[in-house]
Amino acid sequence: MPLSNQFTVETEQEEDGRWIAEILEIPGDLVYGETQQQAIAYVQALALRVMNDLR
């Protein structure tokens, strides 16, 4: 799933039902959520914080 046409979000559901979302282009940008949508929202927010810190 594209994020700002620059990043790719990959999601996967764990056996316990939690969702993992990560941005492949930002090492370490990995989060868990109760739903796929929540995990995507969290990882997008984290990516924006990382990008802001790099400025």
Biopython code that builds the backbone (N, CA, C, O; Angstrom):
import numpy as np
from Bio.PDB.StructureBuilder import StructureBuilder

atoms = [
    (1, "MET", "N", (0.849, -1.174, 0.000)),
    (1, "MET", "CA", (0.000, 0.000, 0.000)),
    (1, "MET", "C", (0.889, 1.229, 0.000)),
    (1, "MET", "O", (1.716, 1.368, 0.901)),
    (2, "PRO", "N", (0.759, 2.137, -0.976)),
    (2, "PRO", "CA", (1.622, 3.310, -1.029)),
    (2, "PRO", "C", (1.311, 4.298, 0.083)),
    (2, "PRO", "O", (0.156, 4.471, 0.471)),
    (3, "LEU", "N", (2.334, 4.929, 0.580)),
    (3, "LEU", "CA", (2.207, 6.007, 1.559)),
    (3, "LEU", "C", (2.855, 7.221, 0.929)),
    (3, "LEU", "O", (4.070, 7.239, 0.729)),
    (4, "SER", "N", (2.069, 8.236, 0.615)),
    (4, "SER", "CA", (2.563, 9.443, -0.029)),
    (4, "SER", "C", (3.340, 9.132, -1.311)),
    (4, "SER", "O", (4.265, 9.862, -1.666)),
    (5, "ASN", "N", (2.973, 8.070, -1.997)),
    (5, "ASN", "CA", (3.610, 7.656, -3.241)),
    (5, "ASN", "C", (5.107, 7.431, -3.108)),
    (5, "ASN", "O", (5.810, 7.381, -4.117)),
    (6, "GLN", "N", (5.612, 7.294, -1.883)),
    (6, "GLN", "CA", (7.037, 7.104, -1.679)),
    (6, "GLN", "C", (7.358, 5.828, -0.908)),
    (6, "GLN", "O", (8.434, 5.259, -1.088)),
    (7, "PHE", "N", (6.453, 5.373, -0.062)),
    (7, "PHE", "CA", (6.734, 4.261, 0.821)),
    (7, "PHE", "C", (5.715, 3.138, 0.649)),
    (7, "PHE", "O", (4.585, 3.356, 0.213)),
    (8, "THR", "N", (6.145, 1.948, 1.000)),
    (8, "THR", "CA", (5.284, 0.782, 0.896)),
    (8, "THR", "C", (5.003, 0.238, 2.288)),
    (8, "THR", "O", (5.933, -0.067, 3.035)),
    (9, "VAL", "N", (3.728, 0.115, 2.643)),
    (9, "VAL", "CA", (3.320, -0.460, 3.917)),
    (9, "VAL", "C", (2.978, -1.928, 3.682)),
    (9, "VAL", "O", (2.173, -2.262, 2.813)),
    (10, "GLU", "N", (3.603, -2.794, 4.471)),
    (10, "GLU", "CA", (3.315, -4.226, 4.392)),
    (10, "GLU", "C", (2.666, -4.646, 5.710)),
    (10, "GLU", "O", (3.131, -4.264, 6.784)),
    (11, "THR", "N", (1.594, -5.430, 5.627)),
    (11, "THR", "CA", (0.911, -5.895, 6.830)),
    (11, "THR", "C", (0.855, -7.416, 6.852)),
    (11, "THR", "O", (0.882, -8.086, 5.819)),
    (12, "GLU", "N", (0.777, -7.925, 8.067)),
    (12, "GLU", "CA", (0.660, -9.371, 8.258)),
    (12, "GLU", "C", (-0.053, -9.611, 9.579)),
    (12, "GLU", "O", (0.185, -8.903, 10.558)),
    (13, "GLN", "N", (-0.928, -10.612, 9.604)),
    (13, "GLN", "CA", (-1.639, -10.934, 10.834)),
    (13, "GLN", "C", (-0.908, -12.048, 11.576)),
    (13, "GLN", "O", (-0.584, -13.084, 10.996)),
    (14, "GLU", "N", (-0.654, -11.824, 12.858)),
    (14, "GLU", "CA", (-0.002, -12.803, 13.717)),
    (14, "GLU", "C", (-0.999, -13.898, 14.094)),
    (14, "GLU", "O", (-2.207, -13.726, 13.933)),
    (15, "GLU", "N", (-0.495, -15.013, 14.592)),
    (15, "GLU", "CA", (-1.364, -16.117, 14.998)),
    (15, "GLU", "C", (-2.298, -15.719, 16.138)),
    (15, "GLU", "O", (-3.395, -16.263, 16.260)),
    (16, "ASP", "N", (-1.864, -14.762, 16.981)),
    (16, "ASP", "CA", (-2.699, -14.327, 18.107)),
    (16, "ASP", "C", (-3.732, -13.279, 17.699)),
    (16, "ASP", "O", (-4.481, -12.789, 18.543)),
    (17, "GLY", "N", (-3.778, -12.931, 16.403)),
    (17, "GLY", "CA", (-4.784, -12.000, 15.906)),
    (17, "GLY", "C", (-4.290, -10.578, 15.725)),
    (17, "GLY", "O", (-4.927, -9.788, 15.028)),
    (18, "ARG", "N", (-3.157, -10.234, 16.345)),
    (18, "ARG", "CA", (-2.621, -8.879, 16.166)),
    (18, "ARG", "C", (-2.128, -8.691, 14.742)),
    (18, "ARG", "O", (-1.787, -9.653, 14.054)),
    (19, "TRP", "N", (-2.097, -7.443, 14.314)),
    (19, "TRP", "CA", (-1.595, -7.091, 12.992)),
    (19, "TRP", "C", (-0.257, -6.379, 13.138)),
    (19, "TRP", "O", (-0.087, -5.542, 14.024)),
    (20, "ILE", "N", (0.683, -6.709, 12.276)),
    (20, "ILE", "CA", (1.965, -6.019, 12.182)),
    (20, "ILE", "C", (1.927, -5.191, 10.907)),
    (20, "ILE", "O", (1.482, -5.661, 9.860)),
    (21, "ALA", "N", (2.395, -3.961, 11.007)),
    (21, "ALA", "CA", (2.554, -3.123, 9.813)),
    (21, "ALA", "C", (3.968, -2.565, 9.826)),
    (21, "ALA", "O", (4.478, -2.156, 10.869)),
    (22, "GLU", "N", (4.588, -2.556, 8.663)),
    (22, "GLU", "CA", (5.923, -1.971, 8.558)),
    (22, "GLU", "C", (6.060, -1.239, 7.236)),
    (22, "GLU", "O", (5.403, -1.558, 6.245)),
    (23, "ILE", "N", (6.933, -0.252, 7.258)),
    (23, "ILE", "CA", (7.265, 0.471, 6.034)),
    (23, "ILE", "C", (8.606, -0.073, 5.578)),
    (23, "ILE", "O", (9.615, 0.067, 6.269)),
    (24, "LEU", "N", (8.605, -0.682, 4.429)),
    (24, "LEU", "CA", (9.785, -1.403, 3.960)),
    (24, "LEU", "C", (10.985, -0.494, 3.748)),
    (24, "LEU", "O", (12.125, -0.921, 3.931)),
    (25, "GLU", "N", (10.747, 0.742, 3.368)),
    (25, "GLU", "CA", (11.843, 1.658, 3.058)),
    (25, "GLU", "C", (12.457, 2.308, 4.306)),
    (25, "GLU", "O", (13.480, 2.985, 4.202)),
    (26, "ILE", "N", (11.854, 2.113, 5.470)),
    (26, "ILE", "CA", (12.373, 2.702, 6.710)),
    (26, "ILE", "C", (12.655, 1.562, 7.685)),
    (26, "ILE", "O", (11.738, 1.066, 8.340)),
    (27, "PRO", "N", (13.909, 1.146, 7.784)),
    (27, "PRO", "CA", (14.239, 0.053, 8.700)),
    (27, "PRO", "C", (13.804, 0.366, 10.134)),
    (27, "PRO", "O", (14.040, 1.464, 10.638)),
    (28, "GLY", "N", (13.184, -0.587, 10.765)),
    (28, "GLY", "CA", (12.754, -0.407, 12.148)),
    (28, "GLY", "C", (11.392, 0.231, 12.295)),
    (28, "GLY", "O", (10.901, 0.351, 13.417)),
    (29, "ASP", "N", (10.764, 0.643, 11.216)),
    (29, "ASP", "CA", (9.433, 1.260, 11.276)),
    (29, "ASP", "C", (8.404, 0.131, 11.253)),
    (29, "ASP", "O", (7.836, -0.201, 10.212)),
    (30, "LEU", "N", (8.183, -0.452, 12.443)),
    (30, "LEU", "CA", (7.336, -1.627, 12.593)),
    (30, "LEU", "C", (6.454, -1.426, 13.815)),
    (30, "LEU", "O", (6.942, -1.068, 14.887)),
    (31, "VAL", "N", (5.159, -1.654, 13.656)),
    (31, "VAL", "CA", (4.220, -1.466, 14.766)),
    (31, "VAL", "C", (3.174, -2.577, 14.763)),
    (31, "VAL", "O", (2.965, -3.261, 13.761)),
    (32, "TYR", "N", (2.531, -2.732, 15.901)),
    (32, "TYR", "CA", (1.419, -3.667, 16.051)),
    (32, "TYR", "C", (0.121, -2.899, 16.231)),
    (32, "TYR", "O", (0.123, -1.785, 16.755)),
    (33, "GLY", "N", (-0.980, -3.487, 15.802)),
    (33, "GLY", "CA", (-2.302, -2.929, 16.027)),
    (33, "GLY", "C", (-3.306, -4.049, 16.222)),
    (33, "GLY", "O", (-3.063, -5.193, 15.839)),
    (34, "GLU", "N", (-4.426, -3.709, 16.816)),
    (34, "GLU", "CA", (-5.480, -4.715, 17.018)),
    (34, "GLU", "C", (-6.176, -5.065, 15.719)),
    (34, "GLU", "O", (-6.671, -6.179, 15.553)),
    (35, "THR", "N", (-6.214, -4.106, 14.789)),
    (35, "THR", "CA", (-6.796, -4.331, 13.470)),
    (35, "THR", "C", (-5.772, -3.932, 12.413)),
    (35, "THR", "O", (-4.797, -3.241, 12.708)),
    (36, "GLN", "N", (-6.002, -4.369, 11.191)),
    (36, "GLN", "CA", (-5.101, -3.995, 10.108)),
    (36, "GLN", "C", (-5.098, -2.481, 9.907)),
    (36, "GLN", "O", (-4.043, -1.880, 9.704)),
    (37, "GLN", "N", (-6.267, -1.874, 9.962)),
    (37, "GLN", "CA", (-6.368, -0.433, 9.763)),
    (37, "GLN", "C", (-5.640, 0.333, 10.865)),
    (37, "GLN", "O", (-4.997, 1.349, 10.598)),
    (38, "GLN", "N", (-5.740, -0.154, 12.103)),
    (38, "GLN", "CA", (-5.066, 0.500, 13.215)),
    (38, "GLN", "C", (-3.547, 0.396, 13.049)),
    (38, "GLN", "O", (-2.832, 1.376, 13.262)),
    (39, "ALA", "N", (-3.060, -0.766, 12.675)),
    (39, "ALA", "CA", (-1.626, -0.944, 12.473)),
    (39, "ALA", "C", (-1.116, -0.033, 11.357)),
    (39, "ALA", "O", (-0.037, 0.546, 11.480)),
    (40, "ILE", "N", (-1.869, 0.099, 10.287)),
    (40, "ILE", "CA", (-1.476, 0.982, 9.186)),
    (40, "ILE", "C", (-1.446, 2.433, 9.657)),
    (40, "ILE", "O", (-0.510, 3.164, 9.333)),
    (41, "ALA", "N", (-2.437, 2.853, 10.402)),
    (41, "ALA", "CA", (-2.467, 4.229, 10.907)),
    (41, "ALA", "C", (-1.271, 4.495, 11.816)),
    (41, "ALA", "O", (-0.639, 5.546, 11.722)),
    (42, "TYR", "N", (-0.962, 3.544, 12.694)),
    (42, "TYR", "CA", (0.178, 3.708, 13.603)),
    (42, "TYR", "C", (1.500, 3.788, 12.842)),
    (42, "TYR", "O", (2.346, 4.623, 13.160)),
    (43, "VAL", "N", (1.684, 2.929, 11.840)),
    (43, "VAL", "CA", (2.955, 2.924, 11.122)),
    (43, "VAL", "C", (3.096, 4.183, 10.262)),
    (43, "VAL", "O", (4.208, 4.679, 10.079)),
    (44, "GLN", "N", (2.006, 4.694, 9.744)),
    (44, "GLN", "CA", (2.068, 5.951, 8.988)),
    (44, "GLN", "C", (2.439, 7.109, 9.903)),
    (44, "GLN", "O", (3.236, 7.969, 9.527)),
    (45, "ALA", "N", (1.866, 7.137, 11.103)),
    (45, "ALA", "CA", (2.193, 8.189, 12.066)),
    (45, "ALA", "C", (3.662, 8.104, 12.468)),
    (45, "ALA", "O", (4.337, 9.128, 12.572)),
    (46, "LEU", "N", (4.153, 6.903, 12.691)),
    (46, "LEU", "CA", (5.556, 6.728, 13.044)),
    (46, "LEU", "C", (6.462, 7.184, 11.908)),
    (46, "LEU", "O", (7.479, 7.831, 12.155)),
    (47, "ALA", "N", (6.112, 6.860, 10.679)),
    (47, "ALA", "CA", (6.915, 7.279, 9.526)),
    (47, "ALA", "C", (6.972, 8.797, 9.427)),
    (47, "ALA", "O", (8.024, 9.358, 9.121)),
    (48, "LEU", "N", (5.857, 9.464, 9.681)),
    (48, "LEU", "CA", (5.855, 10.929, 9.634)),
    (48, "LEU", "C", (6.763, 11.502, 10.713)),
    (48, "LEU", "O", (7.460, 12.489, 10.476)),
    (49, "ARG", "N", (6.761, 10.889, 11.904)),
    (49, "ARG", "CA", (7.652, 11.354, 12.977)),
    (49, "ARG", "C", (9.113, 11.151, 12.600)),
    (49, "ARG", "O", (9.950, 12.023, 12.834)),
    (50, "VAL", "N", (9.413, 9.992, 12.012)),
    (50, "VAL", "CA", (10.783, 9.714, 11.592)),
    (50, "VAL", "C", (11.220, 10.715, 10.533)),
    (50, "VAL", "O", (12.316, 11.269, 10.617)),
    (51, "MET", "N", (10.380, 10.949, 9.546)),
    (51, "MET", "CA", (10.696, 11.894, 8.483)),
    (51, "MET", "C", (10.898, 13.300, 9.043)),
    (51, "MET", "O", (11.795, 14.021, 8.604)),
    (52, "ASN", "N", (10.071, 13.690, 10.008)),
    (52, "ASN", "CA", (10.197, 15.003, 10.627)),
    (52, "ASN", "C", (11.509, 15.123, 11.389)),
    (52, "ASN", "O", (12.169, 16.161, 11.331)),
    (53, "ASP", "N", (11.890, 14.064, 12.103)),
    (53, "ASP", "CA", (13.160, 14.078, 12.847)),
    (53, "ASP", "C", (14.365, 14.176, 11.914)),
    (53, "ASP", "O", (15.392, 14.737, 12.296)),
    (54, "LEU", "N", (14.257, 13.646, 10.712)),
    (54, "LEU", "CA", (15.358, 13.682, 9.777)),
    (54, "LEU", "C", (15.551, 15.059, 9.134)),
    (54, "LEU", "O", (16.592, 15.330, 8.535)),
    (55, "ARG", "N", (14.562, 15.907, 9.260)),
    (55, "ARG", "CA", (14.657, 17.260, 8.660)),
    (55, "ARG", "C", (15.568, 18.108, 9.421)),
    (55, "ARG", "O", (15.770, 19.269, 9.068)),
]
sb = StructureBuilder()
sb.init_structure("model")
sb.init_model(0)
sb.init_chain("A")
sb.init_seg("    ")
for serial, (resi, resn, name, xyz) in enumerate(atoms, 1):
    if name == "N":
        sb.init_residue(resn, " ", resi, " ")
    sb.init_atom(name, np.array(xyz, "f"), 0.0, 1.0, " ", f" {name:<3s}", serial, name[0])
structure = sb.get_structure()
